[in-house]
Amino acid sequence: MQLTDEIKASLKREYILCSNAITFYKKVIKEFEQKYHLTTQTFLKRFEAGKMGDEADYFDWHAFATLLYHWRKTQSAIRSTVP
């Protein structure tokens, strides 16, 4: 499939949107890591095992980590599509 210039331009805009979202979520996640002295990887293992409690921050942290994962996946897909 050949991409038209309009599609390429749209995908490039989406790529920038992804980059901005990734920057935002990385910043927020870093703040949680500093606040709770845990890496996100350690937090996710404990949270998903039910060992972290029910604080609202924990649910936000989990959601932000999930969103970051999906934004990165989307950005990667766009990167592999647009030359």
C-alpha positions in Angstrom: 0.0 0.0 0.0 1.3 3.4 -1.0 0.9 6.2 1.5 -0.4 9.5 0.1 1.2 12.8 1.3 -1.9 13.5 3.3 -1.7 10.2 5.1 2.0 10.7 5.8 1.3 14.2 7.2 -1.5 12.9 9.4 0.7 10.0 10.7 3.5 12.5 11.4 1.1 14.6 13.5 0.0 11.5 15.3 3.7 10.7 16.0 4.2 14.1 17.5 1.0 13.6 19.6 2.4 10.2 20.8 5.8 11.9 21.7 4.0 14.5 23.7 1.9 12.0 25.6 4.9 9.8 26.2 6.9 12.8 27.6 3.9 13.6 29.9 3.4 10.1 31.2 7.1 9.5 31.8 7.3 12.7 33.9 4.2 11.8 36.0 5.5 8.2 36.5 8.9 9.5 37.6 7.2 11.6 40.2 5.4 8.5 41.6 8.7 6.6 41.6 10.3 9.3 43.6 7.4 9.7 46.0 7.1 6.0 46.8 10.8 5.0 46.3 9.9 2.2 43.9 10.5 1.6 40.2 7.4 1.3 38.1 8.2 -2.3 37.3 8.4 -3.2 41.0 5.2 -1.2 41.7 3.3 -3.0 39.0 4.3 -6.4 40.2 3.2 -5.6 43.8 0.1 -3.7 42.7 -1.1 -6.5 40.4 -0.4 -9.0 43.2 -2.7 -7.0 45.5 0.2 -6.0 47.8 0.0 -2.2 47.5 -3.3 -1.2 49.0 -6.1 1.0 47.6 -4.6 4.5 47.5 -5.9 6.6 44.6 -2.3 7.3 43.7 -1.7 3.6 43.0 -4.6 3.4 40.7 -3.4 6.5 38.9 0.1 5.2 38.7 -1.1 1.9 37.2 -3.3 3.7 34.7 -0.5 6.0 33.6 1.9 3.1 33.2 -0.6 1.3 31.1 -1.2 4.4 29.0 2.5 4.9 28.5 2.8 1.4 27.3 0.0 1.9 24.7 1.4 5.3 23.5 4.8 3.7 23.0 3.2 0.8 21.1 1.3 3.3 18.9 4.4 5.4 18.3 6.4 2.3 17.3 3.7 1.3 14.8 3.7 4.7 13.3 7.5 4.8 13.1 7.5 1.5 11.2 4.9 2.7 8.8 6.1 6.2 7.9 9.6 6.3 6.2 
